[in-house]
Structure formats: C-alpha cells, structure tokens
Amino acid sequence: MVKKLTQGFWEKTARIILRNRILILLLVAAFTVFLGLQWKNMRFSSSQANLLPDDHEVNLEYQSFLNQFGEEGNAVVLAIRDSALFSLENFNRWNKLSKQLGAFPEVDFVLSTDNLQELKKDKEKQKFVLRPLIKTPPNSQAEVDSLIQHLFNNLPFYDNLLFNAESRTIRTVMYLDKDIVNTSVRKDFILEDMTNLVEDFEEETGMDVRISGMPYIRTMNSQNIIDEIYKFILGALGVTSLLFFFFFRSFRATFISMFVVIVGVMWAFGILGLLQYEITVLTALIPPLIIVIGIPNCIFLINKYQQEVKKHGNQALSLQRVISKIGNATLMTNVTTASGFATFIVTDSKLLKEFGIVASMNIIGIFILSLLIIPILYSFMPLPKTKHLKHLNKKWVDAFVNWTVRIVKGERISIYVTSVILLVASIIGIYQINISGSPIEDMPKKEQFFKDIRFFEKEFDGIMPVEIVVDTKQPKGVMKAASLKKIDQLSDVIEEIPELSKPVSVVNLVKYSKQAFYNGIPKYYQLPTTQESNFILSMAQKSSSDADLLKNFVDSTGQNARITTFMKDVTTERMEAIEARLQENITKIFPSEHYKVYMTGSALLFLKGTKYLVKNLVLSLALAIGLIALFMAYLFRSFRMIIISLIPNLLPLLITAGVNHRPFWYSVLPLVFRSMTPYTFWQNIGKNS
C-alpha cells in the first residue's frame, strides 16, 4: 500500500514538473535572483571562533574577565632580531614607525622604545613618577648604544615584554582600539595601513619585521580562509566536471550538471546572507560540500535518462521515469544526508547550530534544483546521440561490476574476515585519536604569519594568552602584602613551566616600584620586605603614574588582579597537564575561604571548545544513525533491512575515525590484504575484456 502511494506521488510529481516547465524555470530564476540580492548581507567572521554555548561556565568566566579588564586579545606585536637595528639611522626609523602606527584612530596605544616610560622616585614629593626613556631622538651612535645598554641591563620590568636581552630582540606592542578588534575595521587596518607602513620600513632599512599577536593571526588566517573558499569551489568544480566528463563523454551533460551545482552554490551564499550568518571556518565548507553532494544527484538522474532513452527512445516517457524512479531514491539519500547535518541544530553551540541549519537547507535545495532543472532542460533538447550513450556499454565498468558480484557471492568468508579485521583495527585506532586543542595547528605552515608565530614562540615563549584572575573577596585586597606574596608564588610556578612565558601582574609593578625607590638599581627588582612594604606602597598609592600602570593589572575596586602569561603551541595532552598543574598550585597557594581564582584566556577557551565539539559530534552521530534507522524502517518495514543498511554506513565511519592513528594502520593493512581474495581486480578486468 505504501509503495503504491509513493509511486503514485512521484508519477504525479513528474507530470506537474513536465507540464509546468516554463513556470518552474521562471520561479527558480526568480528565487536565485532573490538569493543573489542577499549576498550583500554576507560577512566574514571577525571574531574568534567560539564553540561553547553562551551560558557555559568557561564562557561566563571569560566574559567576566572581559568586563573587568577589557579585551585581552587586542595586541599586535612587531619585532626585529637584527644588530643593524641598533645603528643610529635604523633605530630612529624604528621609533618613527611606532609614531606612525600610533597616529591611526584604530590604535589605542603603542608601547615601544620611542615612548618607553621609566619609573623614578620623586624625593621632594615622596612619590613615583614616570619619565620618558628617550626625551629627544638620539643624535649619535653613542647615545643609541647607551640607551640600549640601559634598557637591557637596568629595566627588568620590560624584559620579555619589549625585549629579549639574551638574543637582543626588540619589539613594539601595538594595542588596537577594543571596539574594533572584532570588526571588519581591524582587517582593513592590518591588511592595508599597517602592512603598507611595515613594508615601507623594510624597504628603507633592509630588515625583516616579524609580526604576530592574536588580532594579526586571526586576520591573516581569515584572509587565508577567504582565499581558499574560491580555491575549494573551483577545485571541486574542476575535479567533479572532469570525472563527470570521463564517464559520460558528453559536454552537454557536463555543462548541465555544472550549471545545477553552480546555482546551488549561489543559493548557499544567498541563504547565508538571508539568515545574516557570518562565514566561519565551518560555513565556508558548505559551497564545496554542495558541489560534492550535487554531482551524484546529477549522475543518477542523467544516467537513468540515458538508460531509458537507449531502451525505448521515447523522450517524454524517459523524463517521466527519471523523476518517478530516481526522485524517491535521491530524495532519501539527500534527506538522510541533510538530517545528519541537521543534528548539529540540537547543540547549544551557536557556531554548530548555524552550520547545521545552513548545510541541511542547502542539501535539500540542491536536491530540488537537480530534480527540477535536469529533466526540464533535457525536455527542450533533442534526444542524446548514439555516441553519448556509449558509456553505458563500457567493458571495464561491466568487468568491475561482474568482479564485485563474483567476490560477493564466492568470497564471503574473505569479506567477513576483512571486515572484522578492519572493525577491530578501527576500534583500536579510535582509542589512539588525539584531540587537538591548538588554535594554530590547522593554519598553513608555509605562510609567513605562521613562521612569525614560531619566531615569537622562540623569542618570547608564546603568543596565546592565558589569564589567571585572583579575587581577594575584599576591596583593595590585592595590594595587601599577603596577596602580593601569593601572586608572586604562583608567578614562580608559571616561570618553571617551559611552555609558558614570563608572567606579568601587579607583582611586577610592585617590584619595579621597589627598584625605583632604590634609585633604579636592578638588584632591588623584588617584592618589598615587611618593613619596606608600608612606605613603598604608600608612595605608590600617591603616584598617578603607578595608578595608570595599576589599572592594567587590577580592577577599579582593587579586589581582583590578573596574571597574564602566554602559551606556546602545544599538544592537547600537554595543555591539559599544564592546566592541571596550575590548578593544583592555585588550590595550594590560595585558600578558598579567602580567595577565588580561575583560569581563562583564548588558549583555554579554544581547548574547552574543542572538547565540547567532540562531545557534540558523538551526540550528533548517534542522532544521525537513529534518523537513518527510522528512514530505513519507513522504507522497508523490516528490522533485518535496518541492520543491513546500517552496517555499510557504520563501518566506513569507524574506519575513518580509526585511520587517524597511522602507525597502527601500517601494520594492519598487510593483514587486510592477505585476507582478501587472491583474484585481483585487474586480473579479472583482463579476463572479462
């Protein structure tokens, strides 16, 4: 009964499509134009990908940190490791570059040798004041040498912030306006204004400027993704069209298929604009995905049409059977595929939810386009010529099919053994999978900005921010001697971890204050003793210069302090080990009854987001399998058919997951081949030819 109803539905659908050809084409064209007009709403994501739900604990802590201290990822750093920098001409040119960058409205502040401030003691007013390191541009090489020597030897506060004394690397830190960090304005400034200034500097001096910092990395990586979208689309079109032409040997069939998928890509971009979703790393995959899914639809429909034409030569009957016979099969394959992507909609992650919505909508869209456009266009064309139907009689295709049939019928034991070996190997391989929580691991290794990341990791021990927030649970509790001592203890722990950079916190400022109190002698760059604390801290509290510096490390109430460090690109396991070690020491150093301490920052946010993604992928996969089982139950009304249909779907999934562990597979594959039939494919091709 269900079969008859389904068959009747598709026969009626075929009649409607073929009787309303012009109207349907006009509607498709109108809808395509409408979606094309939505392209103006498309925009590429300017913010860091966040896979966590807005109400997730890690996200809430991160937002709390941003509310207290502002944007943490707004610094762009420029560095030079070249002794030629310390010549009079080049040193002044480097300082001029800092001035030029600071003049842009997109830049909030630039910290460099040009405007470096030195903390001094005002003996008369008994307070600390900031004095510029360079009052006037140096006029001689001796002045430059004196300044550099003073910087490297007497200002430990700026060590690892503005210079690396060991390698004599100098850097400039440019803080972007926090309001434009997550907007397209950041991209325009970095790719145009800043890049032009840096290129001019390099051309004039002959030195290489290394650039990094999260805004710069995000901008360059986003631009790389934008460039690759077009490469993916053109590559997918090129490969699929060549394969299509190889099998069909028909320019007409190839052009029709390419037209269908190109319209599908136009719909994909239009739907993104219509829903006003940003183009992210995930949604950027949808256009090539539509091409890859759309081409099989075209193959099924065109191949069936040509088979029917060869059988009886009646065009109208051929087109009617294409829609009624293939329509149902392609609908089910596309619906199951769309359902698999639609399972992302049930997650709490905005990024995954948007991807699931757009992907599932476009998969159904490409099915509708294939079903409508291909039969209608062929209805206006003459019947295919004999040469266009030759591919239906290819001997090597028949040989391959016959070989497959013979293997299935005569080598069932080998197939079962091979499948079991692959299943066991896949399960073992799955347990060897390493989850990557690195935000830079997938970036192009050959690009200059990635090489610069490695440079800064080597010179300054990392570029990914890790923030630790210490809540003393009382106003002005940060500046108490006990709190400062505990923050210093945790800073010592951070310095012991090789993957983390030297931490920066209010402790550094207090140490600098003591050094200034003792007339800048570097050996006094340390926390004040109990006897010194009251006097030095009271002087610091009276100093507007200290207050200006203090706001970068302590919130307005004086209750919360931040400890900033930077992490190298490390494996997820190592990152988790570092997090566990820090948490262990936090618990030990800061008693919970007096302090509340948590870790946040871009690096940890990405790690937690990756783990959340893996968890949701497992959930989505389970839902997809359940939906496929329901579809199979509806189609065949047989539990046996459900099992039979699921096994060929699950085994490739397990193999795909298990193949991640390559060394294991190198040892397993020989066993797989030994278990297979002794008759090779090419031997049978020769026999059947």
QUIUR-V677431 format. One record per helix or strand. SS is the DSSP state (a for helix, b for strand). FROM is the first residue (numbers start at 1). TO is the last residue. If there is no record, write none. Layout:
<<SS;FROM;TO> <SS;FROM;TO>>
This chain:
<<a;2;19> <a;21;41> <b;43;44> <a;57;69> <b;75;80> <a;83;86> <a;88;102> <b;107;111> <b;117;122> <b;127;132> <a;141;154> <a;156;158> <b;159;159> <b;163;164> <b;169;176> <a;184;205> <b;210;212> <a;214;248> <a;251;274> <b;278;279> <a;283;312> <a;315;346> <a;350;379> <a;386;393> <a;395;410> <a;412;430> <a;448;460> <b;464;471> <a;481;496> <b;500;500> <b;504;504> <a;506;517> <a;522;524> <a;530;541> <a;544;550> <b;554;554> <b;560;567> <a;572;589> <b;596;600> <a;602;636> <a;639;658> <a;662;675> <a;681;688>>
